[in-house]
Amino acid sequence: MITAKHKILIIGGGTAGISVAARLRKRHDDIAIIEPSSVHYYQPLWTLVGGGQAKASTTQRPEASVMPKGVTWINKAATVIDPDNNSVTCADGTSYAYDVLVVCPGIQLDWDRTDGLSETLGKNGVSSNYRFDLAPRTWDLIRNMRSGSAVFAMPSGPIKCAGAPQKIAYLASDFWRKEGVLKDIDVHLVVPTPRLFGVPAIADSLDAVAADYGITVHTNSEVTSVEGAARKVGITDVGTDTRSVGMLSFDMLHAVPRQSAPDWIKSSPLSTGDANGYVEIDKHTMQHLRYPNVFALGDAGSSPNSKTGAAIRKQAPVVVENVDSFLSGRPLGAAYNGYGSCPIVTSAHAMLLAEFDYDLNLTPSLPLLDPTKPHRAYWYVKKHGLPFMYWNLMLKGLA
């Protein structure tokens, strides 16, 4: 039995859901958002929290404070999508019908896909900036470390903010250098990719940053197991068919989980059907490939862009325009070009702002600054400009 019906139903009240709802509200009535959380987080700042450059408390606000006026908030968790009957069922058994569905529930952190990680997370020198409660612990580990081995790991597969695993390595190394102890700390950065970044010019710049700090970079490698009590990680070589495994000791480990679509999305008819299970959409129009009244954006969509808030900022106007066209019976005219932005903090006073499209062409917003090099001006953008834009413009459909 259907509990209620809405013209536009949005699953997810995070960056994508709120941004789209705020824009749609200017054109349409009867919009509802299904979102179980009572707290809204600005997650990009968690790296700075872990690096001792921001307070965790500044990254959260009540969900009610960001909900657009006139939008119905269904404070529940969606669990089943039935696109053949245009309905969504929530954990409490209530069901909601829709004319158009926008799916943006975010991404799932699969801690259990790395052997031993869940059991040791938050203890034995292991932390992660991918959790609000653990980012401050990362800073505790960094500021109390004076010697030993520090390992910073990035998993294989798509993850949100793919630069975050290496940003914290640079922030930590910068702090240790200022403290005069970097020479006594063996820093390792483990990445599954052939280089530190997919754009060669930016990879060259990051190679120089890592070399300057004396960081040992393990490319084509992934931490696949964690022995917390023994303070060791197992490393798998993902660059060869042999998948040879070695061990690396640590006194501090910053771990990042593998990620995928939420399990209930994976099992839905909207899924791509592969291991990651994202919502299967056209990468330009953001419309579902088999259900034309379904759209998706943000981390749970299958579009092959960098999973960042900056990507959502460019996707949201496209989704709004195309939802409007669909409801009006017009051809979909708006297209997303794959824009992504990865602000890579390289120290406590400099940042490299990597902006690019689907073809990895650089698309700098500030063309007067070399986009392949770290700049002090970008640091202030990261720490002050982007949070201001997020809370005051983006979530209100103004940017």
C-alpha positions in Angstrom: 0.0 0.0 0.0 1.3 3.4 -1.0 1.7 5.8 2.0 2.0 9.0 -0.2 2.8 10.1 -3.7 5.1 12.9 -4.8 5.8 14.4 -8.2 9.5 14.3 -7.5 11.0 11.9 -5.0 14.7 12.2 -4.1 16.6 9.5 -2.2 19.4 11.0 -0.2 19.7 14.3 1.7 23.4 14.7 1.3 25.3 17.1 -1.0 23.5 15.9 -4.2 20.0 15.5 -2.8 19.9 18.9 -1.1 21.5 20.7 -4.1 19.0 19.2 -6.6 16.0 19.8 -4.3 16.9 23.5 -3.8 17.1 24.0 -7.6 14.0 22.0 -8.4 12.0 23.9 -5.8 12.3 27.0 -7.9 10.4 25.2 -10.7 8.2 22.6 -9.1 6.0 21.9 -6.1 5.5 18.5 -4.4 9.1 17.5 -3.9 10.1 15.0 -1.1 13.5 13.8 0.2 14.0 10.5 1.9 16.9 10.9 4.3 17.4 9.0 7.6 20.1 11.1 9.1 19.4 14.1 11.4 22.9 15.5 10.8 24.4 16.9 7.6 28.2 16.7 7.2 30.7 18.7 5.0 33.0 15.8 4.5 35.7 17.4 2.4 37.0 19.2 5.5 37.6 15.9 7.4 41.1 15.8 5.8 41.9 19.1 7.5 40.5 17.8 10.7 42.8 14.8 10.5 45.7 17.1 9.7 45.1 19.4 12.7 43.9 22.3 10.5 40.2 22.3 11.4 37.7 21.2 14.1 35.3 18.4 13.5 32.5 20.4 15.0 32.6 22.9 12.1 31.8 20.1 9.6 28.3 19.3 10.9 24.9 21.0 11.0 21.4 19.7 11.7 19.9 18.2 8.5 16.8 20.3 9.2 18.8 23.4 8.7 19.8 22.6 5.1 16.4 21.1 4.0 15.0 23.5 1.4 11.8 25.3 2.4 8.7 23.7 0.9 10.3 20.3 0.5 8.9 17.3 2.4 11.5 15.6 4.5 10.7 11.9 4.9 13.1 11.1 7.9 13.5 7.4 7.1 15.9 5.0 5.3 15.0 3.8 1.8 15.5 0.0 1.4 13.7 -1.1 -1.8 13.2 0.6 -5.1 10.5 -0.8 -7.5 11.0 1.2 -10.7 8.4 -0.9 -12.6 5.7 0.4 -10.2 7.3 3.8 -9.5 7.6 3.3 -5.8 10.2 3.3 -3.0 9.8 1.4 0.3 11.4 2.4 3.5 12.8 0.4 6.5 9.6 0.9 8.5 7.4 -0.6 5.6 6.0 2.6 4.3 6.0 3.1 0.6 6.1 6.3 -1.5 5.1 6.7 -5.2 6.6 9.1 -7.6 6.5 10.5 -11.1 10.2 11.1 -11.2 12.8 9.6 -9.0 16.3 11.1 -8.3 18.6 8.6 -6.7 21.6 10.0 -4.7 22.0 8.0 -1.4 25.8 8.4 -1.4 28.4 5.7 -1.3 28.9 2.7 1.0 32.2 2.3 3.0 33.1 -1.4 2.8 35.4 -1.7 5.8 35.0 -5.4 5.9 36.5 -5.9 2.4 40.0 -5.3 3.8 40.8 -8.3 6.1 41.2 -7.3 9.7 40.5 -3.6 9.2 37.1 -3.4 10.9 38.4 -5.1 14.1 41.4 -2.7 14.5 39.9 0.6 13.3 40.3 3.3 15.9 42.9 1.4 17.9 46.4 -0.1 17.5 47.5 3.1 15.7 44.9 2.7 13.0 42.6 5.6 12.0 40.7 7.0 9.0 39.5 10.4 7.9 36.6 8.8 6.2 34.7 8.7 9.5 33.7 11.8 11.4 34.5 10.3 14.8 37.9 9.0 13.7 39.3 12.1 11.9 40.3 13.8 15.2 42.0 10.5 16.2 44.1 10.8 13.0 45.4 14.1 14.2 46.1 12.7 17.7 48.3 9.9 16.1 50.1 12.4 13.9 50.9 15.0 16.5 52.1 12.4 19.1 54.3 10.6 16.6 58.1 11.2 16.9 59.6 8.2 15.2 58.7 4.9 13.6 56.8 4.0 10.4 53.6 5.6 9.1 51.6 4.0 6.3 48.9 5.9 4.3 46.8 3.6 2.1 44.4 4.0 -0.8 42.1 1.2 -2.0 41.4 0.0 -5.5 38.1 0.9 -7.2 36.2 4.2 -7.3 36.1 6.0 -4.0 34.8 9.4 -2.9 37.5 12.1 -3.0 40.2 9.9 -4.4 42.9 12.5 -3.4 42.1 12.2 0.3 44.3 9.2 1.0 47.4 11.0 -0.1 46.5 14.5 1.2 46.8 13.4 4.7 50.2 11.9 4.0 51.4 15.3 2.9 49.8 17.1 5.8 51.4 14.7 8.3 54.8 14.9 6.7 54.6 18.7 6.7 53.8 18.7 10.4 56.6 16.3 11.2 59.0 18.4 9.2 58.0 21.5 11.2 58.5 19.5 14.4 61.9 18.4 13.3 61.1 14.6 13.4 60.4 13.8 9.7 63.9 12.4 9.4 63.0 9.8 12.1 59.7 8.7 10.5 59.6 6.2 7.6 56.6 7.4 5.6 54.9 5.0 3.0 52.1 5.9 0.6 50.4 2.8 -0.9 48.3 3.5 -4.1 46.7 1.0 -6.5 47.3 3.2 -9.6 50.4 3.4 -11.8 51.0 7.0 -10.7 49.8 9.3 -8.0 47.4 11.0 -10.4 45.8 10.2 -13.8 46.8 13.5 -15.4 50.6 13.2 -16.1 51.5 16.9 -15.4 49.8 16.7 -12.0 51.4 13.3 -11.3 54.8 14.9 -12.0 54.1 17.6 -9.5 52.9 15.1 -6.8 56.0 13.0 -7.5 58.1 16.0 -6.5 56.0 16.6 -3.4 56.4 13.0 -2.2 60.1 13.0 -3.0 60.6 16.3 -1.1 59.1 14.7 2.0 61.0 11.5 1.5 57.8 9.4 1.2 58.2 5.9 -0.2 55.5 5.5 -2.8 54.2 2.0 -3.6 52.4 2.2 -6.9 50.2 -0.6 -8.4 49.8 -1.8 -4.8 47.0 -2.1 -2.2 46.7 -2.8 1.5 44.5 -5.9 1.5 44.9 -7.0 5.2 45.6 -5.4 8.5 47.1 -7.1 11.6 46.4 -4.5 14.2 48.0 -6.2 17.2 51.1 -7.0 15.2 51.1 -3.6 13.6 51.5 -5.0 10.1 49.7 -4.7 6.8 49.6 -7.1 3.9 50.2 -5.5 0.5 49.0 -7.0 -2.7 50.6 -6.1 -6.1 47.7 -5.2 -8.3 49.9 -4.4 -11.3 50.7 -8.0 -12.2 48.7 -11.2 -12.6 50.7 -12.9 -9.9 49.2 -10.6 -7.2 52.3 -11.1 -5.0 51.9 -10.2 -1.4 54.4 -8.5 1.0 54.2 -7.2 4.6 54.8 -3.7 5.9 55.2 -2.7 9.5 53.6 0.4 10.9 53.3 2.5 14.1 50.5 4.6 12.5 48.2 3.5 9.7 45.7 5.8 7.9 43.3 3.4 6.2 40.7 4.0 3.5 38.0 1.4 2.9 37.0 0.1 -0.5 33.7 1.6 -1.6 30.6 0.7 -3.6 26.9 1.5 -4.0 24.8 0.8 -0.9 23.8 -2.9 -0.8 20.1 -2.2 -1.4 21.0 -0.3 -4.5 23.2 -3.2 -5.7 20.2 -5.5 -5.4 17.8 -3.2 -7.2 16.8 -3.2 -10.8 18.5 0.1 -11.2 22.0 -1.4 -10.6 24.7 -1.9 -13.2 24.8 -5.5 -11.9 28.6 -5.6 -11.3 30.5 -5.7 -8.0 30.2 -2.0 -7.4 26.5 -1.9 -8.3 26.1 1.8 -9.0 22.9 3.2 -10.5 23.2 2.7 -14.3 22.9 6.1 -16.0 23.9 7.9 -19.2 27.1 9.7 -18.2 26.0 12.9 -19.9 22.2 13.2 -19.2 22.3 11.4 -15.8 19.1 9.6 -16.9 18.8 5.9 -16.2 19.4 3.7 -19.2 16.3 1.6 -18.7 13.9 3.6 -16.6 13.5 7.1 -18.2 11.8 8.7 -15.2 14.8 7.8 -13.0 17.9 10.0 -12.7 20.9 9.7 -10.5 23.9 11.8 -9.5 26.6 11.9 -6.9 28.7 9.0 -5.6 26.1 6.3 -6.3 25.8 7.0 -10.0 27.7 5.0 -12.6 29.1 8.0 -14.5 32.9 7.5 -14.6 33.8 10.9 -13.1 35.8 11.6 -10.0 33.4 11.1 -7.0 33.6 14.6 -5.5 31.3 17.4 -4.3 32.7 19.5 -7.2 31.3 16.9 -9.7 27.9 17.1 -8.0 28.0 20.9 -8.3 28.1 20.5 -12.1 25.8 17.5 -12.2 23.0 19.1 -10.2 22.0 21.7 -12.8 22.0 19.0 -15.5 19.7 16.7 -13.5 17.4 19.6 -12.8 17.2 20.7 -16.4 16.6 17.2 -17.6 14.0 16.3 -15.0 12.2 19.5 -16.0 12.4 18.5 -19.7 11.2 15.0 -18.9 8.2 16.2 -17.0 7.4 18.6 -19.8 7.7 16.0 -22.5 10.7 17.7 -24.1 14.0 16.1 -25.3 16.7 16.1 -22.7 19.0 19.0 -23.6 21.5 19.3 -20.7 24.7 17.4 -20.6 27.4 16.8 -18.0 31.0 16.7 -19.3 32.6 14.8 -16.5 34.0 17.8 -14.6 35.6 16.8 -11.4 37.8 18.7 -9.0 40.3 17.3 -6.6 41.8 19.8 -4.2 45.1 18.1 -3.2 46.5 19.7 0.0 50.3 19.3 -0.2 51.2 21.2 3.1 49.6 23.4 5.7 49.9 26.4 3.4 49.7 25.1 -0.2 47.2 23.1 -2.3 47.1 21.9 -5.9 43.6 22.2 -7.5 43.2 19.5 -10.1 40.2 20.2 -12.3 39.4 18.0 -15.3 36.7 16.4 -17.5 35.9 12.9 -18.8 38.9 13.1 -21.2 41.3 14.2 -18.4 41.6 17.6 -20.0 42.5 20.3 -17.5 39.7 22.8 -16.9 41.1 25.3 -14.4 38.7 27.8 -12.7 41.5 30.2 -12.0 43.5 30.2 -15.3 46.0 32.8 -14.0 47.5 30.1 -11.7 49.3 27.0 -13.0 46.8 24.2 -12.3 49.6 21.6 -12.1 51.4 23.2 -9.2 50.5 23.8 -5.5 49.7 27.4 -4.6 49.1 29.2 -1.3 46.0 30.9 -2.7 44.3 27.5 -3.3 44.9 26.7 0.4 42.6 29.5 1.5 40.1 28.4 -1.1 40.1 24.9 0.5 40.0 26.0 4.1 37.6 29.0 3.9 36.2 29.5 0.4 34.8 26.1 -0.4 33.1 25.6 3.0 31.4 29.0 2.7 30.3 28.2 -0.9 29.0 24.8 0.2 26.8 26.0 3.1 25.7 29.3 1.7 25.4 28.8 -2.1 25.6 25.2 -3.2 23.1 23.7 -0.8 20.7 26.6 -1.6 20.9 26.0 -5.4 22.9 29.1 -6.0 26.2 27.6 -7.1 
